[in-house]
């Protein structure tokens, strides 16, 4: 079974602070994705990557940066965290061969 | 504006009954549809996918797709309490690109 891990699982941050969410996949998938999930909004795509060294903006990229230093790792960076970024963040991986996305367990972020 | 619309928002069905969930894409630049199931406190897991017009059945689950109207539906027969979850529909241009998700249908199966 495809394996995607996220760290930390829970995070409390202060407004204006920097937050880095990490994601690791051991499936050798080319594509990785960051979503946030809020009640009433479903899953919204923040950033995605089609391979090491590449990142693309999703539907709601403002206030977020992404980094894909290797095939296995994909990070989401909040340079100046705001309370509106309080949410559950999911990382996922996939590619043409599997034609589905495999999700990590999620990170619950609270910005005070 | 949500490009993938799901209905109803919530649904209660009796154990053993049929649950029917709907999903439509307003983005005509999509060809692939997925259904994911997310139990409370867990991450989404793919349930079924459909890329061609028609119907696909796997056990108690059946999906339909009408590509002309970009409408897909998921039907769960003989619903079980363990089917209680948030059902998310997703659409994409092809199998390897990003997927856009709807807001989900919360299904509750009551004994």
gemmi code that builds the backbone of each chain (N, CA, C; Angstrom):
import gemmi

chains = {
    "A": [
        ("UNK", (0.853, -1.206, 0.000), (0.000, 0.000, 0.000), (0.880, 1.244, 0.000)),
        ("UNK", (0.424, 2.229, -0.782), (1.164, 3.483, -0.887), (1.268, 4.150, 0.476)),
        ("UNK", (2.433, 4.746, 0.747), (2.667, 5.334, 2.060), (3.026, 6.809, 1.933)),
        ("UNK", (2.230, 7.636, 2.597), (2.484, 9.067, 2.668), (2.435, 9.456, 4.139)),
        ("UNK", (3.503, 10.094, 4.601), (3.546, 10.524, 5.993), (3.668, 12.040, 6.067)),
        ("UNK", (3.136, 12.602, 7.141), (3.179, 14.051, 7.343), (3.681, 14.351, 8.750)),
        ("UNK", (4.408, 15.476, 8.860), (4.827, 15.923, 10.181), (4.855, 17.443, 10.226)),
        ("UNK", (4.498, 18.051, 11.367), (3.952, 17.363, 12.536), (2.505, 16.966, 12.305)),
        ("UNK", (1.915, 16.199, 13.196), (0.500, 15.845, 13.080), (-0.382, 16.941, 13.660)),
        ("UNK", (0.131, 17.634, 14.621), (-0.572, 18.764, 15.220), (0.414, 19.895, 15.438)),
        ("UNK", (-0.056, 21.127, 15.220), (0.836, 22.276, 15.383), (0.037, 23.475, 15.844)),
        ("UNK", (0.535, 24.146, 16.873), (-0.042, 25.420, 17.295), (1.006, 26.491, 17.020)),
        ("UNK", (0.637, 27.505, 16.280), (1.559, 28.575, 15.907), (0.981, 29.925, 16.314)),
        ("UNK", (1.857, 30.917, 16.395), (1.406, 32.271, 16.705), (1.284, 33.083, 15.429)),
        ("UNK", (0.390, 34.035, 15.437), (0.224, 34.916, 14.276), (1.540, 35.613, 13.957)),
        ("UNK", (1.909, 35.572, 12.687), (3.154, 36.194, 12.247), (4.346, 35.260, 12.259)),
        ("UNK", (4.174, 34.098, 12.832), (5.272, 33.140, 12.893), (5.413, 32.353, 11.601)),
        ("UNK", (6.523, 31.660, 11.471), (6.771, 30.828, 10.291), (6.445, 29.377, 10.636)),
        ("UNK", (5.731, 28.726, 9.715), (5.339, 27.327, 9.911), (5.762, 26.523, 8.693)),
        ("UNK", (6.363, 25.368, 8.920), (6.713, 24.459, 7.831), (6.046, 23.117, 8.085)),
        ("UNK", (5.254, 22.678, 7.109), (4.625, 21.363, 7.160), (5.358, 20.455, 6.181)),
        ("UNK", (5.683, 19.258, 6.643), (6.484, 18.356, 5.816), (5.697, 17.129, 5.385)),
        ("UNK", (6.029, 16.634, 4.216), (5.375, 15.450, 3.659), (6.422, 14.566, 3.006)),
        ("UNK", (6.303, 13.273, 3.241), (7.236, 12.306, 2.662), (6.462, 11.146, 2.075)),
        ("UNK", (6.832, 10.725, 0.862), (6.186, 9.560, 0.258), (7.259, 8.580, -0.221)),
        ("UNK", (6.960, 7.308, -0.026), (7.918, 6.257, -0.381), (7.428, 5.446, -1.580)),
        ("UNK", (6.529, 6.043, -2.382), (5.912, 5.327, -3.491), (6.561, 5.622, -4.840)),
        ("UNK", (7.535, 6.501, -4.828), (8.179, 6.929, -6.070), (7.178, 7.559, -7.051)),
        ("UNK", (6.172, 8.231, -6.508), (5.220, 8.947, -7.352), (5.822, 10.263, -7.808)),
        ("UNK", (5.518, 10.637, -9.038), (6.045, 11.900, -9.548), (5.336, 13.109, -8.946)),
        ("UNK", (4.040, 12.964, -8.717), (3.227, 14.124, -8.346), (2.920, 14.156, -6.853)),
        ("UNK", (2.976, 15.367, -6.301), (2.595, 15.557, -4.900), (1.753, 16.807, -4.788)),
        ("UNK", (0.872, 16.818, -3.791), (-0.141, 17.868, -3.668), (-0.304, 18.290, -2.207)),
        ("UNK", (-0.616, 19.543, -2.006), (-1.021, 20.036, -0.699), (-2.438, 20.588, -0.793)),
        ("UNK", (-3.311, 20.127, 0.134), (-4.686, 20.593, 0.236), (-4.936, 21.090, 1.655)),
        ("UNK", (-5.925, 21.929, 1.795), (-6.467, 22.222, 3.108), (-7.940, 21.858, 3.116)),
        ("UNK", (-8.431, 21.434, 4.275), (-9.815, 21.025, 4.379), (-10.492, 21.809, 5.491)),
        ("UNK", (-11.527, 22.506, 5.116), (-12.326, 23.280, 6.047), (-13.785, 22.916, 5.837)),
        ("UNK", (-14.537, 22.922, 6.918), (-15.965, 22.610, 6.838), (-16.638, 23.537, 5.834)),
        ("UNK", (-17.394, 22.944, 4.925), (-18.125, 23.728, 3.930), (-17.335, 24.025, 2.670)),
        ("UNK", (-16.039, 23.700, 2.680), (-15.209, 23.986, 1.497), (-14.602, 22.739, 0.882)),
        ("UNK", (-14.760, 21.609, 1.490), (-14.151, 20.405, 0.948), (-12.636, 20.501, 0.977)),
        ("UNK", (-11.979, 19.874, 0.016), (-10.526, 19.919, -0.111), (-10.166, 20.959, -1.157)),
        ("UNK", (-9.319, 21.895, -0.790), (-8.899, 22.932, -1.734), (-7.400, 22.825, -1.994)),
        ("UNK", (-7.034, 22.874, -3.262), (-5.660, 22.673, -3.689), (-4.840, 23.948, -3.481)),
        ("UNK", (-3.718, 23.823, -2.751), (-2.878, 24.975, -2.450), (-1.693, 25.054, -3.424)),
        ("UNK", (-0.882, 24.016, -3.439), (0.248, 23.905, -4.358), (0.383, 22.455, -4.775)),
        ("UNK", (1.053, 22.231, -5.908), (1.334, 20.875, -6.319), (2.663, 20.835, -7.061)),
        ("UNK", (3.148, 19.617, -7.295), (4.452, 19.438, -7.933), (4.423, 18.203, -8.808)),
        ("UNK", (5.037, 18.328, -9.990), (5.102, 17.191, -10.897), (6.476, 16.535, -10.886)),
        ("UNK", (7.333, 16.960, -9.983), (8.634, 16.335, -9.863), (9.575, 17.184, -9.036)),
        ("UNK", (10.705, 16.602, -8.677), (11.690, 17.322, -7.868), (12.094, 18.625, -8.542)),
        ("UNK", (12.121, 19.677, -7.737), (12.530, 20.981, -8.236), (11.411, 21.813, -8.820)),
        ("UNK", (10.229, 21.232, -8.991), (9.113, 21.981, -9.583), (7.989, 22.168, -8.585)),
        ("UNK", (7.369, 23.349, -8.613), (6.153, 23.592, -7.845), (5.213, 24.435, -8.695)),
        ("UNK", (3.930, 24.225, -8.507), (2.910, 24.965, -9.244), (1.876, 25.484, -8.254)),
        ("UNK", (1.271, 26.622, -8.594), (0.215, 27.168, -7.749), (-1.092, 26.447, -8.024)),
        ("UNK", (-1.809, 26.179, -6.937), (-3.133, 25.602, -7.062), (-4.198, 26.682, -7.050)),
        ("UNK", (-5.331, 26.382, -6.479), (-6.451, 27.321, -6.487), (-6.361, 28.391, -5.402)),
        ("UNK", (-5.694, 28.096, -4.285), (-5.608, 29.057, -3.179), (-4.159, 29.174, -2.679)),
        ("UNK", (-3.224, 29.691, -3.505), (-1.812, 29.711, -3.111), (-1.391, 30.888, -2.226)),
        ("UNK", (-2.245, 31.914, -2.137), (-1.832, 33.131, -1.415), (-1.529, 32.833, 0.048)),
        ("UNK", (-0.350, 33.288, 0.491), (0.077, 33.087, 1.871), (0.845, 31.800, 2.086)),
        ("UNK", (1.025, 31.022, 1.020), (1.733, 29.749, 1.112), (2.846, 29.667, 0.069)),
        ("UNK", (3.926, 28.981, 0.451), (4.966, 28.618, -0.501), (5.150, 27.111, -0.421)),
        ("UNK", (5.731, 26.548, -1.472), (5.980, 25.112, -1.481), (7.397, 24.845, -1.936)),
        ("UNK", (7.920, 23.689, -1.512), (9.269, 23.301, -1.895), (9.310, 21.803, -2.126)),
        ("UNK", (9.907, 21.388, -3.269), (10.023, 19.958, -3.583), (11.517, 19.680, -3.851)),
        ("UNK", (12.274, 19.449, -2.799), (13.717, 19.254, -2.955), (14.108, 17.875, -3.503)),
        ("UNK", (13.195, 16.919, -3.400), (13.489, 15.565, -3.863), (12.197, 14.880, -4.282)),
        ("UNK", (12.314, 13.719, -4.891), (11.125, 12.964, -5.295), (10.238, 12.651, -4.093)),
        ("UNK", (10.866, 12.398, -2.940), (10.144, 11.912, -1.777), (9.518, 13.011, -0.910)),
        ("UNK", (10.074, 14.219, -0.958), (9.680, 15.235, 0.022), (9.042, 16.463, -0.606)),
        ("UNK", (8.011, 16.948, 0.058), (7.270, 18.128, -0.422), (6.841, 18.910, 0.817)),
        ("UNK", (7.278, 20.157, 0.912), (6.977, 20.964, 2.098), (6.041, 22.111, 1.761)),
        ("UNK", (5.265, 22.491, 2.735), (4.391, 23.662, 2.622), (4.841, 24.661, 3.675)),
        ("UNK", (5.095, 25.889, 3.247), (5.662, 26.904, 4.132), (4.717, 28.087, 4.266)),
        ("UNK", (4.427, 28.427, 5.512), (3.651, 29.623, 5.802), (4.626, 30.622, 6.414)),
        ("UNK", (5.039, 31.624, 5.647), (6.061, 32.560, 6.109), (5.540, 33.439, 7.258)),
        ("UNK", (4.313, 33.882, 7.129), (3.699, 34.744, 8.149), (2.302, 34.183, 8.430)),
        ("UNK", (2.221, 33.287, 9.385), (0.960, 32.595, 9.633), (-0.125, 33.557, 10.139)),
        ("UNK", (-1.347, 33.315, 9.697), (-2.499, 34.114, 10.132), (-3.580, 33.174, 10.657)),
        ("UNK", (-4.473, 33.661, 11.523), (-5.550, 32.804, 12.052), (-6.418, 32.170, 10.956)),
        ("UNK", (-6.540, 32.834, 9.797), (-7.348, 32.288, 8.704), (-6.722, 31.029, 8.103)),
        ("UNK", (-5.472, 30.758, 8.437), (-4.805, 29.555, 7.946), (-4.966, 28.377, 8.909)),
        ("UNK", (-5.735, 28.562, 9.959), (-6.102, 27.457, 10.831), (-6.946, 26.473, 10.030)),
        ("UNK", (-6.500, 25.220, 9.981), (-7.161, 24.250, 9.120), (-6.519, 22.873, 9.318)),
        ("UNK", (-7.057, 21.891, 8.592), (-6.402, 20.589, 8.490), (-5.763, 20.514, 7.107)),
        ("UNK", (-4.488, 20.198, 7.074), (-3.737, 20.154, 5.821), (-3.415, 18.707, 5.458)),
        ("UNK", (-3.733, 18.371, 4.215), (-3.439, 17.039, 3.710), (-2.435, 17.118, 2.569)),
        ("UNK", (-1.487, 16.200, 2.611), (-0.561, 15.995, 1.510), (-1.001, 14.728, 0.774)),
        ("UNK", (-0.771, 14.686, -0.532), (-1.129, 13.502, -1.312), (-0.078, 13.275, -2.386)),
        ("UNK", (0.035, 12.032, -2.836), (0.928, 11.721, -3.952), (0.187, 10.870, -4.969)),
        ("UNK", (0.680, 10.867, -6.195), (0.073, 10.071, -7.252), (0.792, 10.297, -8.557)),
        ("UNK", (0.431, 9.531, -9.578), (0.899, 9.798, -10.933), (0.071, 8.999, -11.936)),
        ("UNK", (0.445, 9.058, -13.208), (-0.332, 8.429, -14.281), (-0.481, 6.924, -14.067)),
        ("UNK", (0.546, 6.305, -13.473), (0.529, 4.842, -13.361), (-0.538, 4.367, -12.409)),
        ("UNK", (-0.829, 5.157, -11.373), (-1.777, 4.696, -10.351), (-3.148, 5.351, -10.520)),
        ("UNK", (-3.176, 6.501, -11.197), (-4.446, 7.177, -11.508), (-5.320, 7.388, -10.289)),
        ("UNK", (-4.741, 7.573, -9.143), (-5.469, 7.990, -7.958), (-4.480, 8.718, -7.067)),
        ("UNK", (-4.997, 9.398, -6.079), (-4.140, 10.083, -5.117), (-4.181, 9.357, -3.780)),
        ("UNK", (-3.008, 9.242, -3.162), (-2.906, 8.642, -1.840), (-2.611, 9.759, -0.840)),
        ("UNK", (-3.426, 9.818, 0.185), (-3.328, 10.913, 1.135), (-2.562, 10.525, 2.386)),
        ("UNK", (-1.865, 11.508, 2.947), (-1.258, 11.356, 4.249), (-2.321, 11.494, 5.330)),
        ("UNK", (-1.933, 11.348, 6.604), (-2.890, 11.370, 7.713), (-3.392, 12.758, 8.084)),
        ("UNK", (-2.749, 13.789, 7.550), (-3.199, 15.152, 7.835), (-2.435, 15.802, 8.965)),
        ("UNK", (-2.369, 17.141, 8.916), (-1.785, 17.952, 9.982), (-2.835, 18.975, 10.408)),
        ("UNK", (-3.129, 18.974, 11.699), (-4.072, 19.975, 12.217), (-3.275, 21.181, 12.688)),
        ("UNK", (-3.457, 22.320, 12.008), (-2.726, 23.551, 12.340), (-3.677, 24.558, 12.951)),
        ("UNK", (-3.288, 25.078, 14.108), (-4.026, 26.150, 14.758), (-3.120, 27.361, 14.875)),
        ("UNK", (-3.582, 28.489, 14.338), (-2.814, 29.735, 14.428), (-3.543, 30.674, 15.376)),
        ("UNK", (-2.864, 31.008, 16.469), (-3.496, 31.854, 17.502), (-3.128, 33.317, 17.332)),
    ],
    "B": [
        ("UNK", (-15.867, 30.273, -6.697), (-16.990, 29.394, -6.995), (-16.482, 27.959, -7.149)),
        ("UNK", (-17.183, 27.042, -6.457), (-16.783, 25.647, -6.508), (-17.001, 25.105, -7.914)),
        ("UNK", (-15.975, 24.501, -8.520), (-16.118, 23.971, -9.872), (-16.668, 22.555, -9.867)),
        ("UNK", (-16.631, 21.909, -8.731), (-17.227, 20.583, -8.600), (-18.318, 20.692, -7.533)),
        ("UNK", (-19.551, 20.469, -7.966), (-20.701, 20.625, -7.080), (-21.241, 19.263, -6.685)),
        ("UNK", (-21.472, 19.069, -5.388), (-22.020, 17.815, -4.922), (-23.363, 18.034, -4.238)),
        ("UNK", (-24.240, 17.046, -4.382), (-25.538, 17.100, -3.692), (-25.977, 15.679, -3.347)),
        ("UNK", (-26.753, 15.531, -2.281), (-27.072, 16.576, -1.307), (-25.880, 16.845, -0.387)),
        ("UNK", (-25.995, 17.854, 0.463), (-24.931, 18.129, 1.430), (-24.859, 17.032, 2.469)),
        ("UNK", (-26.009, 16.541, 2.864), (-26.060, 15.461, 3.829), (-27.216, 14.532, 3.494)),
        ("UNK", (-27.105, 13.306, 3.964), (-28.060, 12.268, 3.603), (-28.130, 11.256, 4.734)),
        ("UNK", (-29.350, 10.922, 5.122), (-29.553, 9.881, 6.120), (-30.330, 8.756, 5.458)),
        ("UNK", (-29.806, 7.535, 5.539), (-30.491, 6.368, 4.974), (-30.559, 5.280, 6.032)),
        ("UNK", (-31.584, 4.440, 5.965), (-31.668, 3.344, 6.925), (-30.703, 2.225, 6.534)),
        ("UNK", (-30.250, 1.472, 7.524), (-29.400, 0.316, 7.252), (-30.119, -0.610, 6.278)),
        ("UNK", (-29.376, -1.051, 5.261), (-29.960, -1.895, 4.229), (-30.548, -1.120, 3.063)),
        ("UNK", (-30.606, 0.187, 3.181), (-31.200, 1.017, 2.138), (-30.206, 1.416, 1.061)),
        ("UNK", (-30.709, 2.207, 0.098), (-29.889, 2.673, -1.018), (-29.545, 4.144, -0.803)),
        ("UNK", (-28.261, 4.476, -0.959), (-27.816, 5.870, -0.884), (-27.397, 6.317, -2.279)),
        ("UNK", (-27.860, 7.486, -2.696), (-27.511, 8.018, -4.009), (-26.915, 9.407, -3.864)),
        ("UNK", (-25.700, 9.576, -4.390), (-24.959, 10.825, -4.261), (-24.660, 11.353, -5.660)),
        ("UNK", (-24.693, 12.688, -5.790), (-24.515, 13.303, -7.104), (-23.335, 14.268, -7.150)),
        ("UNK", (-22.786, 14.425, -8.352), (-21.631, 15.301, -8.528), (-21.608, 15.816, -9.972)),
        ("UNK", (-21.396, 17.115, -10.129), (-21.327, 17.715, -11.461), (-20.161, 18.683, -11.530)),
        ("UNK", (-19.427, 18.637, -12.631), (-18.336, 19.584, -12.848), (-18.809, 20.718, -13.750)),
        ("UNK", (-18.525, 21.958, -13.342), (-18.834, 23.108, -14.198), (-17.640, 23.452, -15.098)),
        ("UNK", (-16.528, 22.794, -14.854), (-15.336, 22.944, -15.695), (-15.425, 21.889, -16.794)),
        ("UNK", (-15.568, 22.328, -18.034), (-15.753, 21.346, -19.111), (-14.438, 20.708, -19.541)),
        ("UNK", (-13.345, 21.200, -18.955), (-12.023, 20.697, -19.327), (-11.608, 19.517, -18.442)),
        ("UNK", (-12.544, 18.631, -18.138), (-12.246, 17.457, -17.320), (-12.742, 16.210, -18.036)),
        ("UNK", (-12.037, 15.103, -17.783), (-12.411, 13.831, -18.393), (-12.459, 12.686, -17.400)),
        ("UNK", (-11.914, 12.916, -16.188), (-11.777, 11.845, -15.216), (-12.476, 12.224, -13.915)),
        ("UNK", (-13.142, 11.239, -13.333), (-13.867, 11.467, -12.086), (-13.520, 10.383, -11.070)),
        ("UNK", (-13.421, 10.826, -9.826), (-13.125, 9.910, -8.725), (-14.145, 10.115, -7.615)),
        ("UNK", (-14.369, 9.070, -6.825), (-15.110, 9.174, -5.573), (-14.189, 8.709, -4.450)),
        ("UNK", (-14.092, 9.547, -3.417), (-13.301, 9.226, -2.243), (-14.228, 9.131, -1.039)),
        ("UNK", (-13.832, 8.319, -0.075), (-14.577, 8.211, 1.165), (-13.658, 8.636, 2.310)),
        ("UNK", (-14.192, 9.453, 3.215), (-13.396, 9.944, 4.334), (-14.172, 9.725, 5.630)),
        ("UNK", (-13.706, 8.779, 6.433), (-14.309, 8.595, 7.747), (-13.832, 9.691, 8.675)),
        ("UNK", (-14.623, 9.937, 9.722), (-14.356, 11.044, 10.626), (-12.962, 10.944, 11.230)),
        ("UNK", (-12.197, 12.001, 11.122), (-10.862, 12.046, 11.690), (-9.788, 11.338, 10.874)),
        ("UNK", (-10.169, 10.841, 9.703), (-9.229, 10.106, 8.859), (-8.970, 10.866, 7.563)),
        ("UNK", (-8.076, 10.343, 6.746), (-7.790, 10.956, 5.457), (-8.663, 10.319, 4.378)),
        ("UNK", (-8.880, 11.025, 3.271), (-9.686, 10.466, 2.173), (-9.002, 9.247, 1.556)),
        ("UNK", (-9.819, 8.277, 1.140), (-9.304, 7.107, 0.431), (-10.171, 6.876, -0.791)),
        ("UNK", (-9.519, 6.580, -1.920), (-10.292, 6.417, -3.148), (-11.204, 5.203, -3.057)),
        ("UNK", (-12.423, 5.427, -3.484), (-13.430, 4.371, -3.478), (-13.584, 3.796, -4.883)),
        ("UNK", (-13.857, 4.664, -5.836), (-14.033, 4.250, -7.219), (-13.644, 5.385, -8.150)),
        ("UNK", (-13.305, 5.003, -9.377), (-13.014, 5.990, -10.405), (-13.771, 5.615, -11.663)),
        ("UNK", (-14.049, 6.606, -12.498), (-14.729, 6.328, -13.771), (-14.273, 7.342, -14.793)),
        ("UNK", (-13.944, 6.849, -15.979), (-13.414, 7.716, -17.017), (-14.225, 7.637, -18.314)),
        ("UNK", (-15.079, 6.609, -18.432), (-15.852, 6.414, -19.651), (-17.338, 6.542, -19.363)),
        ("UNK", (-18.084, 6.921, -20.371), (-19.536, 6.983, -20.233), (-20.094, 5.640, -19.799)),
        ("UNK", (-21.093, 5.689, -18.926), (-21.735, 4.450, -18.558), (-21.668, 4.178, -17.081)),
        ("UNK", (-21.566, 2.901, -16.757), (-21.709, 2.442, -15.377), (-20.569, 1.501, -15.019)),
        ("UNK", (-20.212, 1.558, -13.743), (-19.159, 0.670, -13.238), (-19.589, 0.189, -11.869)),
        ("UNK", (-19.498, -1.117, -11.634), (-19.970, -1.678, -10.368), (-18.843, -2.414, -9.673)),
        ("UNK", (-18.733, -2.190, -8.361), (-17.779, -2.927, -7.545), (-18.470, -3.261, -6.232)),
        ("UNK", (-18.911, -4.494, -6.120), (-19.599, -4.913, -4.903), (-20.891, -4.155, -4.720)),
        ("UNK", (-21.042, -3.480, -3.583), (-22.281, -2.744, -3.294), (-22.277, -1.346, -3.912)),
        ("UNK", (-21.190, -0.973, -4.525), (-21.024, 0.384, -5.035), (-21.128, 0.422, -6.564)),
        ("UNK", (-21.904, 1.385, -7.070), (-22.047, 1.585, -8.508), (-21.862, 3.062, -8.807)),
        ("UNK", (-21.056, 3.361, -9.823), (-20.918, 4.743, -10.273), (-21.413, 4.849, -11.711)),
        ("UNK", (-22.015, 5.996, -12.003), (-22.456, 6.316, -13.346), (-21.735, 7.576, -13.803)),
        ("UNK", (-21.507, 7.688, -15.097), (-20.919, 8.906, -15.642), (-21.605, 9.271, -16.946)),
        ("UNK", (-22.005, 10.520, -17.051), (-22.514, 11.090, -18.297), (-21.548, 12.195, -18.686)),
        ("UNK", (-20.708, 11.946, -19.654), (-19.656, 12.899, -19.998), (-20.215, 14.139, -20.683)),
        ("UNK", (-21.362, 13.985, -21.337), (-21.953, 15.150, -22.010), (-22.372, 16.207, -20.994)),
        ("UNK", (-22.903, 15.754, -19.866), (-23.346, 16.693, -18.838), (-22.332, 16.819, -17.703)),
        ("UNK", (-21.230, 16.068, -17.787), (-20.197, 16.063, -16.750), (-20.801, 15.774, -15.373)),
        ("UNK", (-21.704, 14.816, -15.372), (-22.392, 14.421, -14.145), (-22.046, 12.973, -13.809)),
        ("UNK", (-21.677, 12.761, -12.546), (-21.446, 11.422, -12.060), (-22.270, 11.185, -10.803)),
        ("UNK", (-22.620, 9.952, -10.567), (-23.381, 9.614, -9.362), (-22.819, 8.331, -8.764)),
        ("UNK", (-22.927, 8.261, -7.453), (-22.475, 7.085, -6.707), (-23.687, 6.509, -5.989)),
        ("UNK", (-23.880, 5.203, -6.128), (-25.007, 4.542, -5.481), (-24.469, 3.429, -4.596)),
        ("UNK", (-24.934, 3.421, -3.373), (-24.509, 2.401, -2.419), (-25.746, 1.602, -2.028)),
        ("UNK", (-25.765, 0.328, -2.396), (-26.914, -0.495, -2.027), (-26.602, -1.261, -0.755)),
        ("UNK", (-27.666, -1.681, -0.067), (-27.503, -2.409, 1.200), (-26.556, -1.635, 2.133)),
        ("UNK", (-26.852, -0.358, 2.330), (-25.970, 0.511, 3.116), (-25.778, -0.022, 4.542)),
        ("UNK", (-24.558, 0.115, 5.029), (-24.173, -0.344, 6.360), (-23.750, 0.843, 7.227)),
        ("UNK", (-23.882, 0.729, 8.546), (-23.420, 1.820, 9.418), (-21.962, 2.198, 9.154)),
        ("UNK", (-21.150, 1.234, 8.749), (-19.739, 1.519, 8.456), (-19.567, 2.374, 7.196)),
        ("UNK", (-20.630, 2.522, 6.411), (-20.577, 3.400, 5.239), (-20.743, 4.869, 5.624)),
        ("UNK", (-21.101, 5.133, 6.872), (-21.261, 6.513, 7.348), (-19.918, 7.232, 7.235)),
        ("UNK", (-19.889, 8.307, 6.454), (-18.631, 9.006, 6.161), (-18.935, 10.220, 5.304)),
        ("UNK", (-17.897, 10.997, 5.017), (-17.971, 12.089, 4.047), (-17.518, 11.537, 2.693)),
        ("UNK", (-18.354, 11.708, 1.679), (-18.026, 11.231, 0.342), (-17.652, 12.422, -0.529)),
        ("UNK", (-16.433, 12.370, -1.063), (-15.904, 13.463, -1.854), (-15.807, 13.052, -3.315)),
        ("UNK", (-16.254, 13.923, -4.187), (-16.131, 13.717, -5.628), (-14.974, 14.590, -6.119)),
        ("UNK", (-14.191, 14.081, -7.062), (-13.078, 14.852, -7.631), (-13.085, 14.697, -9.141)),
        ("UNK", (-12.571, 15.717, -9.832), (-12.500, 15.684, -11.296), (-11.159, 16.232, -11.750)),
        ("UNK", (-10.673, 15.704, -12.867), (-9.422, 16.208, -13.416), (-9.396, 16.047, -14.927)),
        ("UNK", (-8.421, 16.714, -15.562), (-8.324, 16.655, -17.016), (-7.869, 15.283, -17.473)),
        ("UNK", (-6.903, 14.718, -16.781), (-6.479, 13.358, -17.093), (-6.018, 12.654, -15.828)),
        ("UNK", (-5.599, 11.427, -15.968), (-5.357, 10.595, -14.789), (-4.169, 11.064, -13.969)),
        ("UNK", (-3.245, 11.819, -14.585), (-2.037, 12.178, -13.857), (-1.967, 13.603, -13.364)),
        ("UNK", (-3.004, 14.384, -13.610), (-2.971, 15.793, -13.194), (-3.756, 16.015, -11.901)),
        ("UNK", (-3.667, 17.246, -11.410), (-4.308, 17.531, -10.127), (-5.816, 17.339, -10.234)),
        ("UNK", (-6.399, 16.998, -9.090), (-7.833, 16.790, -9.014), (-8.466, 17.950, -8.242)),
        ("UNK", (-9.631, 18.355, -8.676), (-10.418, 19.345, -7.938), (-11.553, 18.624, -7.240)),
        ("UNK", (-11.750, 18.965, -5.977), (-12.727, 18.277, -5.153), (-13.963, 19.123, -4.910)),
        ("UNK", (-15.083, 18.436, -4.721), (-16.299, 19.096, -4.264), (-16.284, 19.219, -2.751)),
        ("UNK", (-17.356, 19.780, -2.197), (-17.436, 19.988, -0.747), (-17.889, 18.736, -0.005)),
        ("UNK", (-18.375, 17.740, -0.751), (-18.688, 16.474, -0.117), (-20.146, 16.289, 0.259)),
        ("UNK", (-20.528, 15.028, 0.406), (-21.844, 14.643, 0.940), (-21.600, 13.832, 2.196)),
        ("UNK", (-22.214, 14.280, 3.296), (-22.066, 13.549, 4.556), (-23.175, 12.513, 4.651)),
        ("UNK", (-22.802, 11.261, 4.608), (-23.760, 10.166, 4.652), (-23.816, 9.567, 6.053)),
        ("UNK", (-25.021, 9.404, 6.551), (-25.226, 8.729, 7.826), (-26.175, 7.559, 7.611)),
        ("UNK", (-25.733, 6.377, 7.973), (-26.558, 5.177, 7.858), (-26.997, 4.788, 9.267)),
        ("UNK", (-28.305, 4.809, 9.471), (-28.827, 4.567, 10.821), (-29.414, 3.168, 10.924)),
        ("UNK", (-29.145, 2.487, 12.047), (-29.657, 1.110, 12.234), (-31.175, 1.102, 12.337)),
    ],
}
model = gemmi.Model(1)
for chain_id, residues in chains.items():
    chain = gemmi.Chain(chain_id)
    for i, (resn, *xyz) in enumerate(residues, 1):
        res = gemmi.Residue()
        res.name, res.seqid = resn, gemmi.SeqId(i, " ")
        for name, pos in zip(("N", "CA", "C"), xyz):
            atom = gemmi.Atom()
            atom.name, atom.element = name, gemmi.Element(name[0])
            atom.pos, atom.b_iso = gemmi.Position(*pos), 0.0
            res.add_atom(atom)
        chain.add_residue(res)
    model.add_chain(chain)
structure = gemmi.Structure()
structure.add_model(model)
structure.setup_entities()
